[in-house]
Amino acid sequence: MNFTPEQIQSNWEIFIGNINAHIKSPRKEKLVEFYEKYAERVMFMPAAHKKEYHNAFVGGYVDHVNRVVRCALKVYKLWEEEGADLSTFTIEELVFAALNHDLGKMGDEDNEAYVPQSDKWRREKLGEEWMFNKALAFASVPDRSLFMLQHHGVNYTFNEMVAIQTHDGLYDEANKKYLMGFMAEQRPRNALPFIIHQADLMAARIEFEQEWLKEFKDSLLPGKSNFILGKTDEKPKAKPAAAKAKALSSVRSEGLKSMLDNL
């Protein structure tokens, strides 16, 4: 999938808008300051490094996070309508966890987590446009998310910590200790971890469907060969550097343009 520069800019403004709309001061200012510092990286990074996952394209990360925020607010309403006790956490905690659940995918201060694939065979035959940056020390995405927040002075509550830590649900073995307690006192004290996981799962599935289901269906038409992930009839995507330059050159917002010019 290819985003236009205007789509990348619009998604970024929605992303920052969610911080301003739902996070209270002084944490709001701290969070905006953090994301403005890494704006160019976050704005253009993919949500994953493999096509088999979701939103593995330039601008895919912010698009995914915005969708998780939307889904989280809608899932919250569903839990509320069905009688869940939602007094044990706040909307701010919900949005904060959704906004930052995948933050660890940005890497650390000096190294991006995903870099353009250098292996020509993997790029051409498997459609892998990205790979893990080997210069980056290993850490799980939730652990790095929490580290980057605290390292830049952005505080988070216990509820937010658990929700970010467990956003992959039981797909991550490490979450069993939080989510598989058989004693009542060992279970999460509120629904926030489950809502964030449901919102993330929903967003990732929808992104997969939008990008790949039509390709699967089309491959079954008469005269079509079997579908191979990453081998489509789309025109080659712009290289990340080219897309980045184009987006930066077309920014309309004077405030955003000024911020990007100073990076």
C-alpha positions as CSV (number, residue, x, y, z in Angstrom):
1,M,0.0,0.0,0.0
2,N,1.2,3.5,-0.8
3,F,0.2,6.6,1.2
4,T,0.3,10.0,-0.5
5,P,2.3,12.7,1.3
6,E,-1.0,14.3,2.2
7,Q,-2.2,11.1,3.9
8,I,1.0,10.8,5.9
9,Q,0.6,14.4,7.0
10,S,-3.1,14.0,7.8
11,N,-2.4,10.9,9.9
12,W,0.3,12.7,11.8
13,E,-2.0,15.6,12.6
14,I,-4.7,13.1,13.8
15,F,-2.0,11.4,16.0
16,I,-0.9,14.6,17.7
17,G,-4.6,15.7,17.9
18,N,-5.4,12.6,20.0
19,I,-2.7,13.6,22.5
20,N,-4.0,17.1,22.7
21,A,-7.6,16.0,23.0
22,H,-7.3,13.2,25.6
23,I,-4.1,13.6,27.6
24,K,-4.0,16.2,30.4
25,S,-1.3,18.7,31.2
26,P,1.6,18.6,32.1
27,R,1.9,15.1,30.7
28,K,0.3,16.2,27.4
29,E,3.1,18.7,26.8
30,K,5.8,16.1,27.7
31,L,4.3,13.6,25.3
32,V,4.0,16.1,22.4
33,E,7.6,17.2,23.0
34,F,8.7,13.6,22.8
35,Y,6.9,12.8,19.6
36,E,8.0,16.1,18.0
37,K,11.6,15.2,18.7
38,Y,11.2,11.9,16.8
39,A,8.5,13.2,14.4
40,E,10.3,12.4,11.1
41,R,11.1,8.8,12.2
42,V,7.7,8.0,13.7
43,M,5.7,9.7,10.9
44,F,7.3,7.5,8.2
45,M,8.0,4.2,9.9
46,P,6.1,1.0,9.1
47,A,4.0,-0.8,11.7
48,A,5.9,-4.1,10.9
49,H,8.8,-5.3,9.0
50,K,7.1,-8.2,7.1
51,K,4.2,-8.0,4.7
52,E,2.8,-11.1,6.4
53,Y,2.0,-8.9,9.4
54,H,0.2,-5.5,8.9
55,N,0.9,-2.0,7.6
56,A,4.5,-2.8,6.6
57,F,4.8,0.3,4.5
58,V,5.9,3.9,4.8
59,G,3.5,5.7,7.2
60,G,2.0,2.4,8.4
61,Y,2.8,2.9,12.1
62,V,0.9,6.1,12.7
63,D,-2.0,4.8,10.6
64,H,-2.2,1.7,12.8
65,V,-1.9,3.6,16.1
66,N,-4.7,6.0,15.0
67,R,-6.9,3.0,14.2
68,V,-6.2,1.4,17.6
69,V,-7.2,4.6,19.3
70,R,-10.5,4.7,17.3
71,C,-11.2,1.0,18.0
72,A,-10.3,1.3,21.7
73,L,-12.9,4.1,22.2
74,K,-15.5,2.0,20.3
75,V,-14.7,-1.2,22.2
76,Y,-14.9,0.8,25.5
77,K,-18.5,1.9,24.6
78,L,-19.4,-1.8,23.9
79,W,-18.1,-2.9,27.3
80,E,-20.0,0.0,28.9
81,E,-23.2,-1.0,27.1
82,E,-22.8,-4.6,28.3
83,G,-22.5,-3.6,31.9
84,A,-18.7,-3.6,32.6
85,D,-17.4,-1.6,35.5
86,L,-15.4,1.1,33.8
87,S,-14.9,3.2,36.9
88,T,-11.6,1.5,37.6
89,F,-9.7,3.4,34.8
90,T,-10.0,6.6,32.8
91,I,-10.5,7.5,29.2
92,E,-7.1,9.2,29.4
93,E,-5.5,5.9,30.4
94,L,-7.3,4.1,27.6
95,V,-6.1,6.6,24.9
96,F,-2.6,6.8,26.4
97,A,-2.2,3.0,26.3
98,A,-3.5,2.9,22.8
99,L,-1.2,5.7,21.6
100,N,1.9,4.2,23.0
101,H,1.3,0.4,22.9
102,D,3.7,-0.1,20.0
103,L,6.1,2.7,20.7
104,G,9.0,0.2,21.1
105,K,8.9,-0.3,17.3
106,M,10.6,3.1,16.8
107,G,13.8,1.7,18.3
108,D,15.9,3.8,20.7
109,E,17.3,7.3,20.6
110,D,20.0,6.5,18.1
111,N,18.7,3.5,16.1
112,E,15.5,2.8,14.2
113,A,14.0,-0.6,14.7
114,Y,13.2,-1.2,11.1
115,V,15.6,-0.3,8.2
116,P,15.3,-0.9,4.5
117,Q,16.0,-4.5,3.5
118,S,19.6,-4.8,2.2
119,D,19.2,-8.4,0.9
120,K,18.2,-8.1,-2.8
121,W,16.9,-11.7,-2.9
122,R,14.6,-11.3,0.1
123,R,13.4,-7.9,-1.2
124,E,12.6,-9.2,-4.7
125,K,11.4,-12.8,-4.0
126,L,9.8,-12.4,-0.6
127,G,8.6,-8.8,-0.9
128,E,10.4,-7.8,2.3
129,E,11.1,-4.1,2.2
130,W,12.2,-3.9,5.8
131,M,14.4,-5.8,8.2
132,F,15.4,-5.5,11.9
133,N,18.2,-3.1,12.6
134,K,21.1,-5.2,13.9
135,A,22.6,-2.2,15.6
136,L,19.7,-2.1,18.0
137,A,20.0,-4.0,21.2
138,F,17.2,-6.5,21.7
139,A,14.2,-5.7,23.8
140,S,10.5,-6.7,23.5
141,V,8.3,-4.0,22.0
142,P,6.3,-3.4,25.2
143,D,9.5,-3.2,27.3
144,R,11.1,-0.7,24.9
145,S,7.8,1.2,24.8
146,L,7.8,1.7,28.6
147,F,11.6,2.4,28.7
148,M,11.4,5.1,26.0
149,L,8.5,6.8,27.9
150,Q,10.2,6.9,31.2
151,H,13.5,7.8,29.7
152,H,12.0,11.0,28.3
153,G,10.2,11.9,31.5
154,V,6.7,10.8,30.4
155,N,5.0,9.2,33.5
156,Y,2.4,6.5,33.2
157,T,0.0,4.9,35.6
158,F,0.0,1.3,36.8
159,N,-3.1,0.7,34.7
160,E,-1.3,2.0,31.6
161,M,1.8,0.0,32.3
162,V,-0.1,-3.3,32.4
163,A,-2.2,-2.4,29.3
164,I,0.9,-1.6,27.3
165,Q,2.8,-4.6,28.6
166,T,-0.1,-7.0,27.7
167,H,-1.5,-5.5,24.5
168,D,-0.6,-8.6,22.5
169,G,-2.8,-10.7,24.8
170,L,-2.0,-14.4,25.0
171,Y,-0.2,-14.3,21.6
172,D,2.8,-13.3,23.8
173,E,3.8,-16.1,26.2
174,A,5.2,-13.4,28.6
175,N,1.7,-12.2,29.3
176,K,0.5,-15.4,30.8
177,K,1.5,-14.2,34.3
178,Y,-0.8,-11.2,33.9
179,L,-3.7,-12.8,32.0
180,M,-4.0,-16.4,33.1
181,G,-4.3,-16.0,36.9
182,F,-6.7,-18.5,38.3
183,M,-7.1,-16.8,41.6
184,A,-9.3,-13.7,41.6
185,E,-6.6,-11.6,43.2
186,Q,-4.2,-12.4,40.4
187,R,-6.4,-11.3,37.6
188,P,-6.3,-7.7,36.2
189,R,-8.3,-5.3,38.4
190,N,-9.9,-3.7,35.4
191,A,-10.9,-4.3,31.7
192,L,-8.3,-1.9,30.2
193,P,-5.8,-4.6,29.2
194,F,-8.5,-6.6,27.4
195,I,-9.9,-3.5,25.6
196,I,-6.5,-2.5,24.4
197,H,-5.8,-6.0,23.2
198,Q,-9.2,-6.3,21.4
199,A,-8.6,-2.9,19.8
200,D,-5.1,-3.8,18.6
201,L,-6.2,-7.2,17.3
202,M,-9.2,-5.6,15.5
203,A,-7.0,-2.9,13.9
204,A,-4.3,-5.4,12.8
205,R,-6.9,-7.7,11.2
206,I,-8.7,-4.9,9.4
207,E,-5.3,-3.7,8.0
208,F,-4.5,-7.2,6.8
209,E,-7.9,-7.5,5.1
210,Q,-7.6,-4.1,3.4
211,E,-4.2,-4.9,2.0
212,W,-4.4,-8.6,1.2
213,L,-7.9,-10.1,1.0
214,K,-8.6,-8.7,-2.4
215,E,-5.3,-10.1,-3.6
216,F,-6.3,-13.6,-2.4
217,K,-9.7,-13.4,-4.0
218,D,-8.3,-12.1,-7.3
219,S,-5.8,-14.9,-7.4
220,L,-8.6,-17.4,-7.6
221,L,-10.1,-15.9,-10.8
222,P,-9.7,-18.0,-14.1
223,G,-6.3,-17.5,-15.7
224,K,-4.7,-16.1,-12.5
225,S,-1.7,-17.9,-10.9
226,N,-1.6,-18.9,-7.3
227,F,-1.1,-15.9,-5.0
228,I,2.4,-15.3,-3.6
229,L,2.6,-12.8,-0.8
230,G,4.6,-9.8,-1.9
231,K,4.3,-10.6,-5.6
232,T,1.5,-8.4,-6.9
233,D,0.7,-6.4,-10.0
234,E,1.2,-3.2,-8.2
235,K,3.7,-0.7,-9.4
236,P,6.9,-0.8,-7.3
237,K,6.5,1.3,-4.2
238,A,8.6,4.4,-3.8
239,K,11.7,3.8,-1.7
240,P,11.3,5.0,1.9
241,A,13.8,7.9,1.4
242,A,12.0,9.1,-1.7
243,A,8.6,9.0,0.0
244,K,10.0,10.8,3.0
245,A,11.5,13.6,0.9
246,K,8.2,14.0,-1.1
247,A,6.1,14.1,2.1
248,L,8.4,16.6,3.8
249,S,8.3,18.9,0.7
250,S,4.5,18.9,0.6
251,V,3.7,19.7,4.2
252,R,1.0,22.3,4.3
253,S,0.8,23.0,8.0
254,E,3.2,25.9,8.8
255,G,3.6,24.7,12.4
256,L,4.4,21.1,11.2
257,K,6.7,22.4,8.5
258,S,8.6,24.5,11.0
259,M,9.0,21.6,13.3
260,L,10.2,19.3,10.6
261,D,12.6,21.8,9.2
262,N,14.3,21.8,12.6
263,L,14.8,18.1,12.8
